[in-house]
Amino acid sequence: MSEYQKPIPAITPAIAPFFAGAKRNELVIQKCTACGTYRFPPRDVCSNCLSSRSQWEKVSGEGEVFSYNIMHQVYHPGFAAEVPYAVVLVELKEGPRITSNLVGVPANEVRIGMPVKVVFEKLSDEVTLPKFARR
């Protein structure tokens, strides 16, 4: 495997379960155990019921493009070969929204409402990223 040239996210204790799930090729997000509301990114308190009780739970990984941006300019040299590429805000079937990349879809074909599913890109033995592809 060649050396990865893009920025790699820092895995803090708050987001560690998310990345542990990604290493297993599972999309996991926080769920309030008091009211059942899913939330991402993780927070100490549920925005629905204000409970501090939560657990990490595997979700379907299916959703749709809620919004997107097409990157035409190279802001980091690691992305130069991919321009133009889509950064998407995916609304998961379970409700929360997650920002990621859309892979395998030409930039001019990205549409709001496009059905997508999670795919995983292993960057190293420590980090695997969830990305999305057309469903």
N, C-alpha and C positions, 0 to 999 in steps of 0.2 A: 504494500500500500504506500503510495507516495505521500509526502508530507502535506498535510492539509493546509491550505493557504488562506482560508477565510477566518474571520474572528470566531472564537469558540466561546459560548456562554459560560459564565462563572456559575458553578453549582453551589448555591448557598444552602444552609440547612432548611430554609423555608420551601425551597423548590426541589430539594433532593428526591422526594418520592416521585415527582413528575419524571425526572431523568432516570430514576431506577426503573420505572415502568417502561420508558422508551427503550432502555437496554434490553428489555424482554419483548420488544415490539408490541407493547400495549400502551394505549393512551389512557392515562389515569389523571383524574382531576379531583379536587376537593368537593365533598358533599356534606352539607349541614346535617347532623344526625338528629337535630331537633325538628326541622321543618322539611328536610329533603331537598332543599335548593342546592343545585350544583353551582360552583363558583370557580372562576379562573380569571386572573391569577389568584394564587392562594392568599387568604387573609385570615387574620386572627378572629374576626367577628363576621357573622353572616349579615349581609346587607338586607336580607328579607326579614329576619326575626331577631337579630342581634345576639343570637346564641354564640358562644365560643366553642361549642362542641362540633367537631367535624371528623371525617375520615377520608382517606383517599380511595377512590373507586374506579374500576375500569369502566370506560364508556365505549360506545359503539364505534367512534372514530368517523362517523358519517355526519355530513352537514351540507351547507351550501355557502357559496361565496356571498358574504354580506356586503363587502366593499373591497376595493382593490386599488393598487397604485402600480403603474408600469414604470420601472426604473430604466431610464434611458442614459443616464450619466453614470460614470464609474466613480463611486465614492470610496471604494476600497479596491486595491489591485486584485484581490482574490476573486472578485466578481466580474472582472473585465471580459472574460470569455462568454459570459452569460447574458450580457446586455443585448437587447432589452429583456427583462424578466419581471415577473409579477410577484408582488408582495400582497398577500391576501388577508383579509379579516374573515375568518370562517365562523359562521354560527353553527355550533354543533347541534345535533338532533336533541340533545339533552338541555340545550338552552344557552350555555356560556359561549362567548366568542374568544377565539384564539388567533393570534397573528402568526403567520408562517409564510412559507413559499409555496407556490403552485408549480408543480413539476410536470413535464410531459405535455404541456399545453402551450402552443405558440401565444405570445403576448397579445396578438390581435384577436384571439379567440376567447379571451377571458370575459365572462359576463357575470353580472350580479344575478344571483339565483342559481348559478351553475352547481349541480350536485357534485360533491367531492367526497373523497374518503382519505383517511390517513395512510401514509406510507412512511417508512423509516429509513434514515440515512445514517449509517454508522460512520462516525468521524474518527473514532479511536476506541481503544478498549474501555475508556471511561465515559465517552459521550456519544450518544445516539440522538439525532434530532427527528422529531415528527415533522413531516411536511405533508402536503396534500396533492392528490392527483384527481383527475376527472373520474367520476363514478359512472 
